[in-house]
Amino acid sequence: MMNKPLDYIFPDPPAGLDPAALDAARIPEHVAVIMDGNGRWAKKRALNRLRGHKAGIEAVRETIRCASDLGVRYLTIYSFSTENWKRPEDEVVGLMDLFAKTMLAEVDGLHKEHVRVMTIGDLSALPDETREAFDEAWEKTRDNDGMTLVVAVNYGARAEILRAVQACMDRAALAAEETGAVPRVTEEMLERGLYTAGIPDPELLIRTSGEMRVSNFLLWQVAYSEFVCTDVLWPDFDRYEFLRCLLEYQKRERRFGGVK
């Protein structure tokens, strides 16, 4: 259910884009976003890559605000992958500092909007200041009942699945010791070991910058997600581009392998 009227959420739509075409009854419960193109945005302007990441913060703010107003219950953003450590050291250090400063600067506003902030990924490898900023955001907002913002940081889907499989093996070994029987692993058992346990799978996955790959993001969870890829670079992504993605999603017929 939308939290704000459409004319409030989209006050000045560009020509040819009609917010009234959006079906309020078909807003996805969970939207996941691969935020791509910060580096290319900066390169086009002869800036260093970190300037592109800083420019992308406003797109994050805009997307969070719009998704919350539309009644999206979960918004997952891919902020830093397990492979991103391969980037130049100055970029990684700058990103970690940016994460910490941005989270601390934004958490009060998110809290006022009743947004709950959580993270998925291995936070143990993050610098203390960055990890503590995410921990503080979780502690401050954990009881909020609005949209849940899921920040994927030092996240990799293969590592997540391996972690879940190991948890299943540990539970099976314990059960074998106690009962003498090894339980059969089920999808439900494995999902309990995922970072996203208790969160519904995304109905919609958005990727910016024109790339068409999942980049080790939510491999288990997006098995039946609808993919919408846009050529817009992440710093240029705004509520109207989000609207375009939602309208494209609502054109799809989701059959989950069946026939309607």
C-alpha positions as CSV (number, residue, x, y, z in Angstrom):
1,M,0.0,0.0,0.0
2,M,1.4,3.4,-1.0
3,N,2.4,5.6,1.9
4,K,2.0,8.9,-0.1
5,P,-0.2,9.9,-3.1
6,L,1.3,9.6,-6.6
7,D,1.3,13.3,-7.3
8,Y,3.4,13.8,-4.1
9,I,5.8,11.1,-5.1
10,F,6.2,12.2,-8.7
11,P,5.4,15.9,-8.7
12,D,6.9,16.9,-12.1
13,P,7.1,13.9,-14.4
14,P,8.8,14.3,-17.8
15,A,6.7,14.3,-20.9
16,G,5.5,10.9,-21.9
17,L,5.8,9.4,-18.4
18,D,2.4,9.1,-16.6
19,P,2.7,8.1,-12.9
20,A,-1.1,7.4,-13.0
21,A,-0.3,4.3,-15.1
22,L,1.3,2.7,-12.1
23,D,-0.9,0.0,-10.5
24,A,-0.8,0.6,-6.7
25,A,-1.9,-2.9,-6.1
26,R,1.1,-4.4,-8.0
27,I,4.0,-2.6,-6.3
28,P,6.6,-5.2,-5.6
29,E,7.2,-6.1,-2.0
30,H,10.9,-6.4,-2.4
31,V,13.1,-4.6,-4.9
32,A,16.8,-5.3,-5.3
33,V,19.2,-2.9,-7.0
34,I,22.6,-3.4,-8.5
35,M,23.9,0.2,-8.5
36,D,26.3,0.3,-11.4
37,G,28.0,3.1,-13.3
38,N,29.6,5.4,-10.7
39,G,33.1,5.0,-12.2
40,R,31.9,5.6,-15.8
41,W,29.9,8.6,-14.7
42,A,33.1,10.1,-13.1
43,K,35.2,9.2,-16.1
44,K,32.9,11.0,-18.5
45,R,33.5,14.2,-16.4
46,A,37.2,13.7,-16.0
47,L,36.8,13.0,-12.3
48,N,38.3,10.3,-10.1
49,R,36.1,7.3,-9.4
50,L,35.5,8.2,-5.8
51,R,33.7,11.4,-7.0
52,G,31.4,9.1,-8.9
53,H,30.6,7.1,-5.7
54,K,29.9,10.3,-3.8
55,A,27.6,11.5,-6.6
56,G,25.7,8.2,-6.4
57,I,24.7,8.9,-2.8
58,E,21.9,11.3,-3.9
59,A,20.6,8.5,-6.1
60,V,20.5,6.2,-3.1
61,R,18.6,8.8,-1.1
62,E,16.1,9.4,-3.9
63,T,15.5,5.6,-4.4
64,I,15.1,5.0,-0.7
65,R,12.6,7.8,-0.3
66,C,10.6,6.9,-3.4
67,A,10.5,3.2,-2.6
68,S,9.3,3.9,1.0
69,D,6.7,6.3,-0.2
70,L,5.4,3.8,-2.7
71,G,5.0,1.1,-0.1
72,V,7.9,-1.1,-1.0
73,R,8.6,-3.2,2.1
74,Y,12.2,-4.3,1.3
75,L,14.8,-2.5,-0.7
76,T,18.2,-4.2,-1.1
77,I,21.1,-2.2,-2.5
78,Y,24.3,-3.8,-3.7
79,S,27.0,-1.5,-2.2
80,F,30.2,-3.5,-2.1
81,S,30.9,-7.0,-3.2
82,T,33.4,-9.5,-2.0
83,E,35.2,-9.0,-5.4
84,N,35.4,-5.2,-5.0
85,W,38.4,-5.6,-2.7
86,K,40.4,-6.0,-6.0
87,R,39.9,-2.4,-6.8
88,P,42.7,0.2,-6.3
89,E,43.5,0.7,-2.6
90,D,42.7,4.4,-2.6
91,E,39.2,3.7,-4.0
92,V,38.5,0.9,-1.4
93,V,39.7,3.1,1.5
94,G,37.6,6.0,0.2
95,L,34.5,3.8,-0.2
96,M,34.8,2.5,3.4
97,D,35.1,6.0,4.7
98,L,32.2,7.1,2.5
99,F,30.0,4.2,3.8
100,A,30.7,5.2,7.5
101,K,30.2,8.9,7.0
102,T,27.0,8.4,4.9
103,M,25.5,5.9,7.3
104,L,26.1,8.1,10.3
105,A,24.7,11.2,8.5
106,E,21.6,9.5,7.1
107,V,20.5,7.3,10.0
108,D,18.5,9.9,11.9
109,G,16.5,10.8,8.8
110,L,15.9,7.2,8.0
111,H,14.8,6.6,11.6
112,K,12.3,9.4,11.4
113,E,10.8,7.8,8.3
114,H,10.5,4.5,10.2
115,V,13.0,2.8,7.9
116,R,14.8,-0.2,9.4
117,V,18.4,-0.5,8.3
118,M,20.1,-3.9,8.1
119,T,23.1,-5.4,6.4
120,I,23.9,-8.6,4.6
121,G,27.5,-9.8,4.0
122,D,30.6,-10.4,6.1
123,L,31.1,-7.2,8.1
124,S,34.0,-8.7,10.0
125,A,36.4,-7.7,7.2
126,L,35.4,-4.1,7.3
127,P,37.3,-1.3,9.0
128,D,36.1,-0.7,12.6
129,E,34.6,2.7,11.8
130,T,32.6,1.3,8.9
131,R,31.4,-1.7,10.7
132,E,30.4,0.3,13.8
133,A,28.4,2.8,11.6
134,F,26.4,-0.1,10.2
135,D,26.0,-1.6,13.7
136,E,24.8,1.7,15.1
137,A,22.2,2.1,12.3
138,W,20.9,-1.4,13.0
139,E,20.6,-0.8,16.7
140,K,18.9,2.6,16.2
141,T,16.3,1.4,13.6
142,R,15.8,-2.3,14.4
143,D,12.4,-1.8,15.9
144,N,11.0,0.4,13.1
145,D,8.0,-0.9,11.2
146,G,8.4,0.9,7.9
147,M,10.5,-0.2,4.9
148,T,13.5,-2.4,5.5
149,L,16.6,-1.1,3.8
150,V,19.0,-4.0,3.2
151,V,22.6,-2.9,2.5
152,A,24.7,-5.6,0.9
153,V,28.3,-4.8,1.9
154,N,31.2,-7.2,1.5
155,Y,28.6,-9.5,0.1
156,G,29.0,-12.3,-2.4
157,A,26.2,-14.8,-3.2
158,R,28.4,-17.8,-3.6
159,A,30.0,-17.2,-0.2
160,E,26.5,-16.8,1.2
161,I,25.3,-20.1,-0.2
162,L,28.5,-21.9,1.0
163,R,27.8,-20.4,4.4
164,A,24.2,-21.7,4.4
165,V,25.3,-25.2,3.2
166,Q,27.9,-25.3,6.1
167,A,25.1,-24.4,8.5
168,C,23.0,-27.2,7.2
169,M,25.9,-29.7,7.5
170,D,26.5,-28.5,11.1
171,R,22.9,-29.0,12.0
172,A,22.8,-32.4,10.3
173,A,26.0,-33.5,12.2
174,L,24.4,-32.4,15.5
175,A,21.1,-34.2,14.7
176,A,23.1,-37.4,13.8
177,E,24.8,-37.3,17.2
178,E,21.5,-36.9,19.0
179,T,19.2,-39.2,17.0
180,G,21.5,-41.4,14.9
181,A,19.8,-40.2,11.7
182,V,21.0,-37.6,9.3
183,P,18.2,-35.2,8.2
184,R,17.6,-34.5,4.6
185,V,18.5,-31.0,3.5
186,T,15.6,-29.0,2.2
187,E,15.2,-25.6,0.6
188,E,13.7,-24.3,3.8
189,M,16.8,-25.5,5.8
190,L,19.2,-23.9,3.4
191,E,17.2,-20.6,3.3
192,R,17.4,-20.4,7.1
193,G,21.2,-20.1,6.7
194,L,21.1,-17.3,4.2
195,Y,21.7,-13.7,5.2
196,T,18.2,-12.9,3.9
197,A,16.5,-15.5,6.1
198,G,13.0,-14.2,6.9
199,I,13.0,-11.8,3.9
200,P,10.9,-12.5,0.9
201,D,12.7,-13.0,-2.4
202,P,12.9,-9.9,-4.7
203,E,10.1,-9.7,-7.3
204,L,12.2,-7.1,-9.2
205,L,15.9,-6.7,-9.7
206,I,17.1,-3.5,-11.3
207,R,20.5,-3.0,-12.8
208,T,21.8,0.4,-14.0
209,S,24.4,1.4,-16.6
210,G,23.3,-1.0,-19.3
211,E,25.1,-4.1,-18.0
212,M,23.2,-7.4,-18.0
213,R,24.7,-9.7,-15.4
214,V,23.9,-10.5,-11.7
215,S,27.6,-10.1,-10.5
216,N,27.3,-12.6,-7.7
217,F,24.3,-10.9,-6.2
218,L,21.5,-12.8,-4.5
219,L,21.9,-15.8,-6.8
220,W,19.5,-18.0,-4.8
221,Q,17.0,-15.3,-4.1
222,V,16.6,-14.0,-7.7
223,A,15.7,-17.3,-9.2
224,Y,12.3,-16.0,-10.3
225,S,12.8,-12.2,-10.0
226,E,12.0,-10.0,-13.0
227,F,15.1,-8.2,-14.3
228,V,14.9,-4.7,-15.6
229,C,18.2,-3.2,-16.9
230,T,18.5,0.5,-17.7
231,D,21.3,2.4,-19.5
232,V,21.2,5.2,-16.9
233,L,24.4,5.4,-14.9
234,W,23.7,5.2,-11.2
235,P,24.4,8.8,-10.2
236,D,21.7,9.9,-12.8
237,F,19.1,7.4,-11.5
238,D,16.1,9.2,-10.0
239,R,12.5,8.6,-8.9
240,Y,11.3,8.9,-12.5
241,E,13.8,6.2,-13.7
242,F,12.6,4.1,-10.8
243,L,9.0,4.7,-12.0
244,R,10.0,3.5,-15.5
245,C,11.5,0.3,-14.0
246,L,8.3,-0.3,-12.0
247,L,6.1,0.3,-15.1
248,E,8.2,-2.2,-17.1
249,Y,7.9,-4.7,-14.2
250,Q,4.1,-4.3,-14.2
251,K,4.0,-5.3,-17.9
252,R,5.4,-8.7,-17.1
253,E,3.4,-11.8,-16.4
254,R,5.0,-13.8,-13.7
255,R,4.3,-17.6,-14.1
256,F,7.0,-19.2,-12.0
257,G,7.4,-22.0,-14.6
258,G,3.7,-22.6,-14.9
259,V,1.1,-21.6,-17.5
260,K,-1.7,-19.1,-17.0
